[in-house]
Amino acid sequence: MHNGTREQLDVVDVVIIGAGPSGAIAASLLHKAGKRVLVLERQHFPRFSIGESLLPCCMNFIEEAGMLEAVNAAGFQFKNGAAFRRNGTYTTFDFTDKFTPGHGTTFQVQRGNFDKLLADTAEAQGVEIRYGHTVERIDISGKPSLFVSTESGESYQVDAEFMLDASGFGRVLPRLLDLERPSNLPSRMAIFTHVEDNISDANFDRNKILISVHPEHKDIWYWLIPFSNGRCSLGVVAEPHLLARLDGSLEDKLLQVVREEPGLKALLKDAVVVQQCAELKGYSANVSQLASDKYALLGNAGEFLDPVFSSGVTIAMQSASLAARTLLKQLNGETVDWQRDYAEPLMTGVNCFRTYVQAWYDGTFQEVIFFENPNPTIKQMICSILAGYAWDTENPFVKESQRRLNMVVELCREAKA
């Protein structure tokens, strides 16, 4: 960690705004390649964040950044799949039984500890991270210049060859460079907390995230993410008008809507709320441009879809790896087209996830998930996407996500007819 008085000007190869998963991994990869990297983080770690159920695909990027040993040794809750429940029907996806090669298991993590572990590991590798430092202004008329303030009231300037925005929902560059654009997804809200779950049901599988659907409203859903310490992350997601009928505090609203789903009501009958409830509204976001020859947006700083398939951290890590690879070419004097080399490949997976997110809310993907006798090969291909492998264009359900999904929905409906 950086301490002491600052010089007036720092000159580095790359400034990374934010020390979360995408920032830590990008910093590690660039530092390993011999580049001068500086990470500026407004908050102090550990700090609370949602996005607690990782996907197996994440493990590839954690391994690439030399952080796998630290993550495996940290005692996080093992995760091998996802479970879905709607009106008493329960189904599971085993992430080891998937179409795409690569890691098939991962972890469910309290993000405060997990993000700190990644950042600490990057620091141990030699990356400089400055906590409590806020980017106030940016000048990109020439090479990027960042004007930074510290909590003690000092100000200084950093000049860099390139900037990576890993600020998540802080969305620093979209705000400062006027890149914000409305998402084409409907505005939804999430209410969430942590509970001491006290779950006594012997059939409850702590190795999977449980996604439950409201018995009357198919577009209200709940997450239950078990941790290794006897706690769970619990949340509900819906369009705001569907939760407006609920009374009381955020905690009252959350517990009231949880009790409306019989399976969750029974599982959590002895649960105790151990963290103040919070809400996130209108979180889906978009931008006019993901990258230029001066900056690139990583993860949520660029686009955030929805928490339903836990894609946020995977997109963040994928963007970190892809941006680092592209940036190393540019810094080493090669010609780079950021749209072709970064934005378009990244959006292949984002748009694949978008297909399934939209189909979840309109109910068609739920028809597929809860279909009683799925084709094993099709299930493996869909399982790959749920495991985070949304960039594997060898998978027909990635390459032609909408057409293939429509086809399977029709097959399910014909089989039921």
Residue pairs with C-beta under 8 A, 6 or more apart in sequence:
1 123
1 129
1 130
1 131
2 128
2 129
2 130
5 154
6 150
6 154
6 156
7 156
8 156
8 157
9 156
9 157
9 158
9 159
10 38
10 156
10 157
10 158
10 159
11 158
11 159
11 160
12 36
12 37
12 38
12 158
12 159
12 160
12 161
13 30
13 35
13 36
13 37
13 160
13 161
13 162
13 331
14 30
14 35
14 36
14 37
14 38
14 160
14 161
14 162
14 163
14 164
14 327
14 331
15 37
15 38
15 39
15 40
15 144
15 146
15 158
15 160
15 162
15 163
15 164
16 23
16 26
16 27
16 37
16 38
16 39
16 40
16 163
16 164
16 166
17 23
17 40
17 135
17 146
17 163
17 164
17 165
17 166
17 167
17 170
17 172
17 173
17 301
18 39
18 40
18 41
18 42
18 165
18 166
18 167
18 168
18 170
18 172
18 301
19 27
19 39
19 41
19 45
19 115
19 119
19 122
19 129
19 131
19 166
20 49
20 115
20 118
20 119
20 166
20 168
20 299
20 316
21 58
21 114
21 115
21 118
21 299
21 313
21 316
21 317
21 320
22 166
22 168
22 298
22 299
22 301
22 316
22 317
22 319
22 320
23 39
23 41
23 119
23 164
23 166
23 298
23 320
24 39
24 65
24 67
24 115
24 118
24 119
24 121
24 122
24 127
25 61
25 62
25 64
25 65
25 67
25 118
25 122
25 317
25 320
25 321
25 324
26 164
26 166
26 298
26 320
26 321
26 323
26 324
27 37
27 39
27 122
27 127
27 129
28 65
28 66
28 67
28 121
28 122
28 125
28 127
29 64
29 65
29 320
29 321
29 324
29 325
30 37
30 324
30 327
30 328
31 37
31 122
31 125
31 126
31 127
32 65
32 66
32 125
33 324
33 328
35 328
35 331
37 127
37 128
38 128
38 130
38 158
38 160
39 119
39 122
39 127
39 128
39 129
39 130
40 130
40 133
40 134
40 135
40 146
40 148
40 158
41 119
41 129
41 130
41 131
41 132
41 133
42 132
42 133
42 134
42 135
42 167
42 170
43 131
43 132
44 131
44 132
45 112
45 115
45 116
45 119
45 131
46 112
46 113
46 115
46 116
47 112
47 115
48 111
48 112
48 275
48 278
49 111
49 112
49 115
49 168
50 111
50 190
50 192
50 233
50 235
50 280
50 307
51 111
51 307
51 310
51 312
51 313
52 108
52 109
52 110
52 111
52 114
52 225
52 227
52 233
53 79
53 108
53 209
53 223
53 225
53 233
53 310
54 79
54 106
54 107
54 108
54 109
54 310
54 313
54 314
55 95
55 106
55 310
55 311
55 313
55 314
55 386
55 387
55 388
56 95
56 102
56 103
56 104
56 105
56 106
56 387
56 388
56 389
57 102
57 103
57 314
57 317
57 318
57 387
57 388
57 389
57 390
58 106
58 313
58 314
58 317
58 388
59 68
59 71
59 102
59 103
59 105
59 106
60 102
60 103
61 317
61 318
61 320
61 321
62 68
62 71
62 118
62 317
63 103
64 321
65 118
65 121
65 122
66 121
66 125
67 117
67 118
67 121
67 122
70 117
70 121
71 107
71 114
71 117
71 118
74 113
74 114
74 117
75 228
76 107
76 108
76 109
76 113
76 114
76 227
76 228
77 107
77 108
77 109
77 206
77 207
77 226
77 227
77 228
78 105
78 107
78 207
79 95
79 105
79 106
79 107
79 108
79 207
79 208
79 209
80 94
80 95
80 96
80 104
80 105
80 207
80 208
81 92
81 93
81 94
81 95
81 96
81 207
81 208
82 92
82 93
82 95
82 208
82 209
82 211
82 386
83 90
83 91
83 92
83 93
83 205
83 208
83 209
83 210
83 211
84 90
84 91
84 92
84 93
84 210
84 211
84 212
84 213
84 369
84 370
85 91
85 210
85 211
85 212
85 213
85 263
86 212
86 213
86 215
86 218
86 366
86 370
87 213
87 215
88 262
88 263
89 370
90 263
91 369
91 370
92 205
92 208
93 379
93 382
93 383
93 386
93 387
94 383
95 104
95 105
95 106
95 383
95 386
95 387
96 104
96 105
97 104
97 379
97 380
97 383
98 104
98 380
98 383
98 384
98 387
98 389
99 377
99 380
99 381
99 383
99 384
99 389
99 392
99 395
100 384
100 387
100 389
100 392
100 394
100 395
102 389
104 387
107 114
108 209
108 225
108 226
108 227
108 228
108 233
109 227
110 194
110 227
110 229
110 231
110 233
119 129
122 129
123 129
130 150
132 150
132 151
133 148
133 149
133 150
133 151
134 148
134 149
134 150
135 146
135 147
135 148
135 172
135 176
136 147
136 148
136 149
136 155
137 146
137 147
137 176
138 144
138 145
138 146
138 147
138 163
138 173
138 176
138 177
139 145
139 147
140 177
140 294
140 295
143 159
143 160
143 161
143 294
144 159
144 160
144 161
144 162
144 163
144 294
144 295
145 157
145 158
145 159
145 160
146 157
146 158
146 159
146 160
146 163
147 155
147 156
147 157
148 155
148 156
148 157
148 158
149 155
150 156
161 331
162 294
162 295
162 296
162 327
162 330
162 331
163 173
163 294
163 295
163 296
164 295
164 296
164 298
164 320
164 323
164 327
165 171
165 172
165 173
165 174
165 295
165 296
165 297
165 298
165 301
165 302
166 298
166 299
166 301
166 316
166 320
167 173
167 301
168 299
168 300
168 301
168 316
169 280
169 283
169 285
169 300
169 304
170 301
171 180
171 285
171 300
171 301
172 301
173 179
173 295
173 297
173 301
174 180
174 285
174 287
174 297
174 301
174 302
177 295
179 287
179 288
179 289
179 297
180 285
180 286
180 287
180 288
181 286
181 287
181 288
182 286
183 284
183 285
183 286
183 303
183 304
184 286
185 284
185 305
185 306
185 354
185 357
185 358
186 239
186 284
186 361
187 239
187 240
187 281
187 282
187 284
188 237
188 238
188 239
188 240
188 282
188 283
188 284
188 306
189 237
189 238
189 239
189 240
189 243
189 279
189 280
189 281
189 282
190 235
190 236
190 237
190 279
190 280
190 283
190 307
191 235
191 236
191 243
191 250
191 253
191 254
191 257
191 277
191 278
191 279
192 223
192 233
192 234
192 235
192 236
192 254
192 277
192 278
192 279
192 280
193 233
193 234
193 235
193 251
193 254
193 273
193 274
193 275
193 276
193 277
193 278
194 231
194 232
194 233
194 234
194 273
194 274
194 275
195 231
195 232
195 234
195 268
195 271
195 272
195 273
195 274
196 230
196 231
196 271
196 272
196 274
197 226
197 230
197 231
197 232
197 267
197 268
197 271
198 230
198 270
198 271
198 272
199 226
199 232
199 267
199 268
199 270
199 271
200 270
201 266
201 267
204 210
204 226
204 267
206 226
207 226
209 223
209 224
209 225
209 310
210 223
210 224
210 225
211 221
211 222
211 223
211 224
211 308
212 221
212 222
212 224
212 261
212 263
212 264
213 220
213 221
213 222
213 261
213 366
214 220
214 221
214 222
214 238
214 257
214 260
214 261
215 260
215 261
215 262
216 260
217 238
217 242
218 363
218 366
219 238
219 239
219 242
219 361
219 363
220 236
220 237
220 238
220 242
220 243
220 257
221 236
221 237
221 238
221 308
221 360
222 234
222 235
222 236
222 237
222 257
222 258
222 261
222 264
223 233
223 234
223 235
223 237
223 307
224 232
224 233
224 234
224 264
224 267
224 268
225 232
225 233
225 234
226 232
227 233
231 274
232 271
234 254
234 258
234 268
234 271
235 254
235 307
236 243
236 254
236 257
236 258
237 306
237 307
237 308
238 257
240 281
243 253
243 257
246 252
246 253
246 256
246 257
247 253
247 256
248 256
249 277
250 277
250 278
250 279
251 273
251 276
251 277
254 277
255 273
258 264
258 265
258 268
259 265
283 304
283 306
284 304
284 305
284 306
285 300
285 303
285 304
286 303
287 297
287 302
287 303
289 343
290 296
290 297
290 302
290 303
290 338
290 342
290 343
290 346
290 347
291 297
291 323
291 326
291 338
291 339
291 342
291 343
292 338
293 330
293 336
293 338
296 319
296 323
296 326
296 327
296 338
296 342
297 319
298 316
298 319
298 320
298 323
299 312
299 313
299 315
299 316
299 317
299 319
299 320
300 312
300 315
300 316
302 319
302 346
303 315
303 350
304 312
305 311
305 312
305 315
305 350
305 353
305 354
305 357
306 357
308 357
308 360
308 361
309 353
309 356
309 357
309 360
309 385
309 386
311 353
311 357
311 388
311 390
314 388
314 390
315 346
315 349
315 350
315 353
318 346
318 349
318 391
319 346
322 342
322 345
322 346
323 342
326 336
326 338
326 341
326 342
327 336
329 336
329 341
330 336
345 391
348 390
348 391
348 393
348 398
349 390
349 391
349 398
350 390
351 401
352 385
352 390
352 391
352 397
352 398
352 401
353 385
353 390
355 401
355 402
355 405
356 365
356 385
356 401
356 405
359 365
359 368
359 405
359 409
360 366
364 405
364 406
364 409
365 405
367 409
367 412
367 413
368 374
368 382
368 405
368 408
368 409
368 412
371 412
371 415
373 415
375 411
378 397
378 408
381 395
381 396
381 397
381 404
382 397
382 408
384 392
384 395
384 397
384 398
385 395
385 397
385 398
385 401
389 395
389 398
390 398
391 398
392 398
393 399
396 404
397 404
397 405
